[in-house]
Amino acid sequence: MEEVNKFCELLMFLHPPWEVTSVACREGGQDRSPGRVMIEMAYRRGQLVPCPECGKLCKRHDTKQREWRDLDLMGWRTVLRAAVPRAKCPAHGVRQIRVPWAESRSHLTMRLESEVIDDHLSMNLYQVARKHGLSWDQVNGVVERAVRRGLARRAAQSPRRIGIDETSFQKRHEYVSVVVNHAPAKVLYVADGKGRDAIDPFFQSLGPEACERIDAVASDFAPAYLGAAQTYTNADLCIDRFHVVKLILEAVDQVRRTENKASLQQGDPGLKGTRFDWLMGPQRLHPHRRQHLEALRRQYRKVGRAWELKEQAAEIWTIREPKLAYRAWEAWYQSAMRSRLTPLMKAARTIWKYVEEIINGTVRGMTNALSESINSKIQWIKRQACGYRNRERFRLAIYFHLGKLDLYPRPAFHTES
């Protein structure tokens, strides 16, 4: 039996004064439940115990019986049991010492927690719990501890380029705001909502010096994000091409739908089924569809005029000189306002309001594509979990998968004699 105890000590990397005192096995039931291995451990009698606060060796006060789940041993459920001594420290009073195989207040060993973290990076919570024979709450506790230790270990952030965007938490317009670092790509901050009260704490946590080092901020047209970045930083505010093009295409499609509705009332279905002909670039259309589009432009003047404004805006993206780009957008704005097409006029007012930010994005090549990519991954995380009802768990899941944190537990010290 002594050889079995020594073998278990080697498997667990135990050092004196900890030792294995006994190993007991219980076979599984007829319902194919796994067998159980109980490993009893003890802290050698007569040895001083280290205070977990200051590390000073103190007298033993008493002991407390505790159990931990460990990695399965050849398919058998492995449980560790130990009478953990409490140190009587003159400075800090009675404190329970830390064991070298598990973190405080955890009923799982560090090896099992590390395995759960590895599995959860590619599996959902239910699959991980089923694989290791744990409850849903136990696996969720591992995730919470992993994220909190990762955030505690993360060095002070000093990003140069960031992106800010929102993503949906649930239906009914419930969102979270996500701040992304561009190099390296990772999530820096997650907050409830999408207003100034959600994004201000991020810049406040960075501090004035770190905010001064930010030289570019990519965002959409959200006034809260742009206003917060302008208040706390001297960075160039950048609105990328995607959001501007999306705004113009929505306006063109609105003009097409309005004219199509009027044409159908007169018995003319000519615009029916032509939506993507107007929205796609002409170079991407089949030659036959291009010829058909030219005929439609001459017949339907309103949507034809909207299509011309869309193509004129597309040419501006090739301009890299700020002054020339400003003049080009000014001319485009005046043309859109003269068109008397309400959707285009509305889009033109929005673009002209943020023309400097749009030019910054064009000149610097700064886009919000990384934030949009992160949002897609966040939605994948949400689908894997079949949705979240708890905002805090949703935030923890985002940090866990996309924060690039140091998630794994590691012992603070070894209690060697």
C-alpha positions in Angstrom: 0.0 0.0 0.0 2.9 2.3 0.7 4.0 2.0 -3.0 0.5 3.0 -4.1 0.7 6.1 -1.9 4.1 7.0 -3.3 2.8 6.5 -6.8 -0.1 8.9 -6.2 2.2 11.5 -4.7 4.3 11.3 -7.9 1.1 11.7 -10.0 0.1 14.8 -8.0 3.5 16.3 -7.7 3.2 16.5 -4.0 6.0 17.8 -1.9 6.6 17.4 1.9 5.1 18.2 4.3 2.1 17.0 2.3 1.8 13.2 1.8 -0.8 10.6 0.7 -2.0 8.5 3.6 -4.4 6.1 1.9 -6.1 5.3 -1.4 -9.5 3.7 -1.5 -11.5 2.5 -4.6 -15.2 1.9 -5.1 -16.4 0.1 -8.2 -19.1 1.7 -10.4 -22.7 0.6 -10.2 -24.7 -1.5 -12.6 -26.0 1.6 -14.3 -22.5 2.1 -15.8 -21.7 4.9 -13.4 -17.9 5.3 -13.2 -15.9 4.0 -10.3 -14.5 6.3 -7.6 -11.0 6.7 -6.3 -10.6 8.5 -2.9 -7.1 9.8 -2.2 -6.6 10.8 1.4 -3.9 13.4 2.1 -2.5 14.9 5.3 -0.1 17.6 6.4 2.6 16.0 8.6 2.2 16.4 12.2 4.6 18.6 14.1 5.3 20.8 11.0 4.8 24.5 11.2 2.2 25.9 8.7 2.7 29.0 6.6 0.3 31.9 7.0 -1.5 32.6 3.6 -1.3 36.3 4.2 2.4 36.9 5.1 4.0 33.5 4.5 5.4 33.3 8.1 5.6 29.8 9.6 3.1 29.6 12.5 1.7 27.0 14.9 -1.2 24.8 13.8 -4.5 26.0 15.2 -6.9 23.2 14.0 -7.9 21.4 10.8 -10.8 21.4 8.4 -11.8 18.5 6.2 -12.2 19.4 2.5 -12.7 17.6 -0.8 -11.7 18.3 -4.4 -12.5 16.7 -7.7 -9.4 15.9 -9.8 -8.9 14.6 -13.3 -10.3 11.2 -13.9 -7.8 8.4 -13.3 -8.2 5.8 -16.1 -11.9 6.6 -16.3 -12.5 6.5 -12.5 -13.8 9.6 -10.8 -10.9 10.9 -8.6 -11.6 12.7 -5.4 -9.0 14.2 -3.1 -9.7 14.6 0.6 -7.4 16.3 3.1 -7.6 17.8 6.6 -6.3 21.3 5.8 -4.7 22.9 8.8 -5.3 26.5 9.8 -2.4 28.7 10.9 -2.5 30.8 14.0 -0.6 33.9 12.9 0.2 36.6 15.5 -0.4 39.3 12.8 -3.4 38.0 10.9 -5.1 35.7 13.3 -6.4 32.2 12.3 -6.2 31.6 8.6 -6.6 28.4 6.6 -3.5 27.7 4.5 -3.5 27.3 0.8 -3.1 23.9 -0.7 -0.7 23.5 -3.7 -3.2 21.6 -5.9 -6.2 23.9 -5.8 -7.1 27.6 -5.5 -8.8 28.8 -2.4 -12.6 28.4 -2.3 -12.5 26.0 -5.3 -13.6 22.4 -5.1 -11.8 21.5 -8.2 -8.0 20.9 -8.6 -6.0 23.2 -10.8 -5.4 20.4 -13.3 -9.1 19.8 -13.7 -9.8 23.5 -14.0 -7.1 23.8 -16.7 -8.7 20.9 -18.6 -12.1 22.5 -18.3 -10.8 25.8 -19.6 -9.2 24.1 -22.6 -12.4 22.3 -23.4 -14.6 25.3 -23.0 -12.6 27.2 -25.6 -14.1 25.0 -28.3 -17.2 23.4 -26.5 -20.2 24.9 -24.9 -20.9 24.8 -21.1 -23.2 21.8 -21.3 -20.8 19.7 -23.3 -17.9 20.4 -20.9 -20.0 19.6 -17.9 -21.2 16.3 -19.4 -17.6 15.3 -20.4 -16.2 15.8 -17.0 -19.2 14.8 -14.9 -19.6 18.2 -13.4 -22.6 20.4 -12.8 -23.4 23.4 -15.0 -22.7 25.7 -12.0 -19.3 24.1 -11.4 -18.2 24.8 -15.0 -19.5 28.3 -14.9 -17.6 28.9 -11.7 -14.4 27.8 -13.5 -15.1 30.3 -16.2 -15.8 33.1 -13.7 -12.5 32.4 -11.8 -10.6 32.2 -15.0 -11.8 35.6 -16.3 -11.3 37.3 -13.0 -7.7 36.0 -12.6 -7.0 36.9 -16.2 -8.2 40.5 -15.8 -6.2 40.8 -12.5 -3.1 39.6 -14.3 -3.5 41.7 -17.4 -1.0 44.5 -17.5 -2.1 48.2 -17.7 -3.5 48.8 -21.1 -2.0 51.5 -23.4 -3.6 50.9 -26.8 -2.7 53.1 -29.9 -5.7 52.2 -32.1 -9.1 51.1 -30.9 -12.5 50.3 -32.3 -15.8 50.9 -30.5 -19.0 49.2 -31.5 -22.2 47.7 -30.0 -23.6 44.2 -30.4 -26.9 42.7 -29.4 -27.4 41.0 -26.0 -31.0 40.0 -26.5 -33.9 41.1 -28.6 -35.9 44.3 -27.9 -32.9 46.5 -28.6 -30.7 45.3 -25.7 -27.0 45.9 -26.4 -23.5 45.8 -24.9 -20.7 48.1 -26.0 -17.4 46.5 -26.9 -14.0 48.2 -27.2 -11.4 46.4 -29.3 -7.7 46.9 -29.5 -6.4 46.7 -33.1 -2.9 45.5 -32.5 -3.0 42.9 -31.1 -6.6 42.2 -31.8 -8.4 41.6 -28.6 -11.4 42.8 -26.5 -10.4 45.4 -24.0 -13.7 46.3 -22.4 -17.3 45.2 -22.4 -20.2 47.3 -20.8 -24.0 47.2 -20.7 -25.8 49.6 -23.0 -24.5 51.8 -25.8 -24.6 55.3 -24.3 -22.0 57.6 -22.8 -22.5 56.0 -19.4 -21.4 52.7 -20.9 -18.2 53.9 -22.6 -17.0 56.7 -20.3 -15.7 54.2 -17.6 -13.3 52.7 -20.2 -11.5 55.9 -20.8 -11.5 56.8 -17.1 -9.9 53.4 -16.3 -7.1 54.0 -18.8 -6.1 57.3 -17.2 -5.0 60.6 -18.8 -1.6 59.3 -20.0 -2.9 56.2 -21.7 -5.7 58.2 -23.3 -3.1 60.7 -24.7 -1.3 57.8 -26.5 -4.4 56.8 -28.4 -4.0 58.2 -31.9 -7.0 56.7 -33.8 -10.5 55.6 -32.8 -12.8 53.8 -35.3 -16.5 53.8 -34.8 -19.8 54.0 -36.6 -22.1 57.1 -36.5 -22.9 56.7 -32.8 -22.7 60.1 -31.2 -22.0 58.6 -27.8 -18.8 56.8 -28.9 -17.5 59.7 -30.9 -18.3 62.1 -28.2 -16.5 60.0 -25.5 -13.4 59.6 -27.7 -13.3 63.3 -28.4 -13.7 64.2 -24.7 -11.0 61.9 -23.4 -8.5 61.7 -26.2 -6.9 63.8 -29.0 -7.1 60.9 -31.4 -8.3 61.1 -35.0 -12.0 59.9 -35.1 -12.5 57.6 -38.0 -15.8 56.4 -39.6 -15.0 53.7 -42.1 -16.3 53.1 -45.6 -18.6 50.3 -44.6 -21.0 52.4 -42.5 -21.1 55.2 -45.1 -21.8 52.9 -48.0 -24.4 51.1 -46.0 -26.1 54.4 -45.3 -26.1 55.4 -49.0 -27.3 51.9 -50.2 -30.2 52.0 -47.7 -31.2 55.4 -49.1 -31.0 54.1 -52.7 -33.1 51.1 -51.8 -35.7 53.3 -50.1 -36.0 55.4 -53.3 -36.4 52.2 -55.4 -39.1 50.9 -53.1 -41.0 54.1 -53.2 -40.9 54.4 -57.0 -41.7 50.7 -57.4 -44.8 51.1 -55.2 -46.0 54.0 -57.3 -45.3 52.1 -60.6 -47.2 49.0 -59.4 -50.2 51.2 -58.7 -50.1 52.3 -62.3 -49.7 48.7 -63.5 -46.0 48.8 -64.3 -43.9 46.0 -62.7 -40.7 47.0 -64.3 -38.7 47.6 -61.0 -39.8 44.3 -59.5 -36.9 42.0 -58.8 -34.2 44.6 -59.6 -33.1 45.4 -56.1 -29.6 44.1 -56.3 -29.0 45.5 -59.8 -29.2 49.0 -58.2 -27.1 48.1 -55.1 -24.3 46.2 -56.7 -21.4 47.9 -58.4 -21.8 47.9 -62.3 -18.5 46.0 -62.7 -19.9 43.1 -60.8 -23.0 42.8 -62.9 -23.3 40.5 -65.9 -23.2 42.5 -69.2 -26.8 41.6 -69.9 -27.9 42.9 -66.5 -25.8 46.1 -67.1 -27.6 46.8 -70.3 -31.0 46.2 -68.6 -29.9 48.6 -65.8 -29.1 51.3 -68.3 -32.6 51.0 -69.8 -34.2 51.1 -66.3 -32.2 54.3 -65.5 -33.7 56.1 -68.4 -37.2 54.9 -67.6 -37.2 55.4 -63.8 -35.6 58.7 -63.3 -35.7 58.9 -59.4 -34.0 55.7 -58.7 -31.7 56.3 -61.6 -30.6 59.6 -60.0 -30.1 57.9 -56.7 -28.0 55.2 -58.4 -25.8 58.0 -60.0 -25.2 59.6 -56.6 -24.2 56.2 -55.2 -21.6 55.7 -58.0 -20.3 59.3 -57.5 -19.7 58.6 -53.9 -17.9 55.3 -54.8 -15.3 57.4 -56.7 -14.5 59.6 -53.7 -13.0 56.6 -51.8 -10.0 56.6 -54.2 -9.0 60.1 -53.1 -6.3 60.1 -50.4 -5.6 63.9 -50.2 -7.7 65.4 -47.4 -8.5 68.7 -49.1 -9.4 67.1 -52.3 -11.6 64.6 -50.5 -13.3 67.4 -48.6 -14.2 69.2 -51.8 -15.4 66.0 -53.4 -17.7 65.3 -50.5 -18.9 68.9 -50.6 -19.8 68.6 -54.2 -21.6 65.3 -53.6 -23.5 66.8 -50.7 -24.8 69.7 -52.8 -25.8 67.3 -55.6 -27.7 65.1 -53.2 -29.5 68.0 -51.7 -30.5 69.2 -55.2 -31.9 65.8 -56.1 -34.9 66.4 -53.9 -34.9 62.7 -53.0 -35.8 62.6 -49.3 -33.8 59.4 -48.4 -30.7 60.7 -50.2 -31.0 64.1 -48.6 -31.2 62.6 -45.2 -28.2 60.4 -45.8 -26.3 63.4 -47.2 -26.9 65.5 -44.1 -25.6 62.7 -41.9 -22.5 62.2 -44.1 -21.8 66.0 -44.2 -22.1 66.2 -40.4 -19.3 63.6 -40.0 -17.3 64.4 -43.1 -14.1 65.0 -41.2 -14.3 61.6 -39.5 -15.1 59.9 -42.8 -12.1 61.6 -44.4 -9.9 60.5 -41.5 -10.9 56.9 -42.0 -10.2 57.1 -45.7 -6.8 58.8 -45.4 -5.5 56.7 -42.5 -7.1 53.4 -43.8 -8.7 53.0 -40.4 -11.8 50.8 -40.4 -14.2 49.2 -38.0 -13.8 45.8 -39.7 -12.1 44.3 -36.7 -15.0 45.3 -34.4 -17.5 43.9 -36.8 -15.5 40.6 -36.9 -15.4 40.5 -33.1 -19.2 41.1 -33.1 -19.7 38.1 -35.4 -17.6 35.9 -33.0 -19.6 37.3 -30.0 -22.9 36.2 -31.8 -21.3 32.8 -32.4 -20.6 32.5 -28.7 -24.2 33.5 -27.9 -25.5 30.9 -30.3 -23.3 28.2 -28.8 -24.8 28.9 -25.4 -28.4 29.1 -26.9 -28.5 32.7 -25.6 -27.8 34.4 -22.3 -30.3 35.8 -19.7 -27.6 37.1 -17.4 -25.6 40.1 -18.6 -22.6 39.4 -16.3 -22.2 35.9 -17.7 -22.4 37.3 -21.2 -19.6 39.7 -20.4 -17.5 36.9 -18.9 -18.0 34.7 -21.9 -16.8 37.6 -24.2 -13.7 38.1 -22.1 -13.1 34.4 -21.8 -13.1 33.7 -25.6 -11.9 37.0 -27.0 -10.0 38.9 -24.3 -6.7 36.9 -24.8 -6.3 36.6 -21.0 -4.0 34.4 -19.0 -6.9 32.1 -17.8 -5.1 29.2 -16.2 -4.6 28.7 -12.5 -1.2 28.3 -11.1 0.0 27.7 -7.5 1.1 30.8 -5.6 3.8 28.9 -3.7 4.9 25.4 -2.7 4.9 24.4 1.0 8.2 22.5 1.2 10.0 21.7 4.4 
